[in-house]
Amino acid sequence: MKRNYRDICLRVRPNHDKTAAMQQVVDILWDDLRLAGVSWVGFYLPSPPDELTLGPMRNKPACSPIKLHGACGRCYLEKKAIIVRDVAELGQDYIACDPKDRSEVVVPLLDHNDNCWAVLDLDSHEYDAFDLNDVTGLIMVLEKANLTFPPKE
């Protein structure tokens, strides 16, 4: 499903308060994408020694804390976006917060030094709901909100 992230970006306002910026992003994404196949949207932040803890999110509670073996953990550790077309393919590595979820996309948030300081996670009850257009669009939204920066080459 093609989603219009350019229109979403028009509603995002840069904010230097990270928590407020994350909440703004989840609210806008939820309002614009919940009827476009998205069942949940939220952020996970690192929590020592080897977990991620739920940050701002929309729709329903989610698992927290989570270990680094799932899609969010891999995205955090590898510092690159992950598209999961079918969560069943992850096997035991899948962290099932909602048994109805069938696919997800996770995008890292990078600081100026290419360190990952959080991840943005979107879930869907549909198989193969996300693609590279979503990754590109979500990064555009995160950059507009001052939550991530392009990786250094």
For each residue, the residues with C-beta under 8 A, 3 or more apart:
1: 36 37 129
2: 133
3: 8 32 33 36 133 134 137
4: 7 8 32
5: 8 9 133 134 136 137 138 140 141
6: 9 10 137 140
7: 4 10 11 32
8: 3 4 5 11 12 28 29 32 33 137 141
9: 5 6 12 140 141 144
10: 6 7
11: 7 8 28 32
12: 8 9 24 25 28 141 144 145
13: 24 145
14: 21 144 145 146
15: 18 20 21 24 145 146
16: 21 146
17: 20 21
18: 15 21 22 147
19: 22 23 55 56
20: 15 17 23 24
21: 14 15 16 17 18 24 25 145 146 147
22: 18 19 25 26 43 55 56 118 145 147
23: 19 20 26 27 56
24: 12 13 15 20 21 27 28 145
25: 12 21 22 28 29 56 120 141 142 145 147
26: 22 23 29 30 41 42 43 56 57 58
27: 23 24 30 31 58
28: 8 11 12 24 25 31 32 141
29: 8 25 26 32 33 38 41 58 122 138 141
30: 26 27 33 34 38 41 58 59
31: 27 28 34
32: 3 4 7 8 11 28 29 36
33: 3 8 29 30 36 37 38 41 122
34: 30 31 38 39 59
35:
36: 1 3 32 33
37: 1 33 124 125 126 129
38: 29 30 33 34 41 122 123 124 129
39: 34 59 98 100 101 123 124 125
40: 57 58 59 60 62 97 98 101 121 122 123
41: 26 29 30 33 38 57 58 59 120 121 122 123
42: 26 54 55 56 57 58 62 120 121
43: 22 26 54 55 56 57 109 118 119 120 121
44: 52 53 54 55 64 66 72 76 118 119 121
45: 52 53 55 117 118
46: 51 52 53 76 116 117 118
47: 51 52 53 65
48: 51
49:
50: 67 68
51: 46 47 48 65 66 67 68
52: 44 45 46 47 64 65 66 67 68 72 73 76 119
53: 44 45 46 47 64 65
54: 42 43 44 57 62 63 64 65
55: 19 22 42 43 44 45 118
56: 19 22 23 25 26 42 43
57: 26 40 41 42 43 54 62
58: 26 27 29 30 40 41 42
59: 30 34 39 40 41
60: 40 98
61: 97
62: 40 42 54 57 97 98
63: 54 66 95 97
64: 44 52 53 54
65: 47 51 52 53 54
66: 44 51 52 63 70 72 73 95
67: 50 51 52 70 73 95
68: 50 51 52 72 73 74 76 77
69: 73 74 93 95
70: 66 67 73 74 90 93 94 95
71: 74 75 82 84 90 93 94 95 104 106 121
72: 44 52 66 68 75 76 95 106 119 121
73: 52 66 67 68 69 70 76 77
74: 68 69 70 71 77 78 82 106
75: 71 72 78 79 80 81 82 106 107 108 116 119
76: 44 46 52 68 72 73 79 108 116 118 119
77: 68 73 74 116
78: 74 75 82 108
79: 75 76 108 110 114 116 151
80: 75 108
81: 75 105 106 107 108 135 138 139
82: 71 74 75 78 105 106
83: 103 104 105 130 131 132 134 135
84: 71 87 89 90 94 103 104 105 106 130
85: 89 103 127 128 130
86: 89 102 103 127 128
87: 84 90 94 96 101 102 103 104
88: 91 94 102
89: 84 85 86
90: 70 71 84 87 93 94
91: 88 94
92:
93: 69 70 71 90
94: 70 71 84 87 88 90 91
95: 63 66 67 69 70 71 72
96: 87 99 101
97: 40 61 62 63 101 123
98: 39 40 60 62 101 123 125
99: 96
100: 39 125
101: 39 40 87 96 97 98 104 123 124 125
102: 86 87 88 124 125 126 127 129
103: 83 84 85 86 87 123 124 126 127 128 129 130
104: 71 83 84 87 101 121 122 123 124 130
105: 81 82 83 84 121 122 130 134 135 138
106: 71 72 74 75 81 82 84 119 120 121 122
107: 75 81 119 120 135 138 139 142 148
108: 75 76 78 79 80 81 116 118 119 148
109: 43 116 117 118 119 120 142 147 148
110: 79 114 115 116 117 148 149 150 151
111: 114 115 117 149
112: 149
113:
114: 79 110 111 151 152
115: 110 111
116: 46 75 76 77 79 108 109 110 119
117: 45 46 109 110 111
118: 22 43 44 45 46 55 76 108 109 147
119: 43 44 52 72 75 76 106 107 108 109 116
120: 25 41 42 43 106 107 109 138 142
121: 40 41 42 43 44 71 72 104 105 106
122: 29 33 38 40 41 104 105 106 130 134 138
123: 38 39 40 41 97 98 101 103 104
124: 37 38 39 101 102 103 104 129 130
125: 37 39 98 100 101 102
126: 37 102 103 129
127: 85 86 102 103
128: 85 86 103 131
129: 1 37 38 102 103 124 126
130: 83 84 85 103 104 105 122 124 134 135
131: 83 128 134 135
132: 83 135 136
133: 2 3 5 136 137
134: 3 5 83 105 122 130 131 137 138
135: 81 83 105 107 130 131 132 138 139
136: 5 132 133 139 140
137: 3 5 6 8 133 134 140 141
138: 5 29 81 105 107 120 122 134 135 141 142
139: 81 107 135 136 142 143 148
140: 5 6 9 136 137 143 144
141: 5 8 9 12 25 28 29 137 138 144 145
142: 25 107 109 120 138 139 145 147 148
143: 139 140 146 147 148 149 150
144: 9 12 14 140 141
145: 12 13 14 15 21 22 24 25 141 142
146: 14 15 16 21 143
147: 18 21 22 25 109 118 142 143
148: 107 108 109 110 139 142 143
149: 110 111 112 143
150: 110 143
151: 79 110 114
152: 114
153:
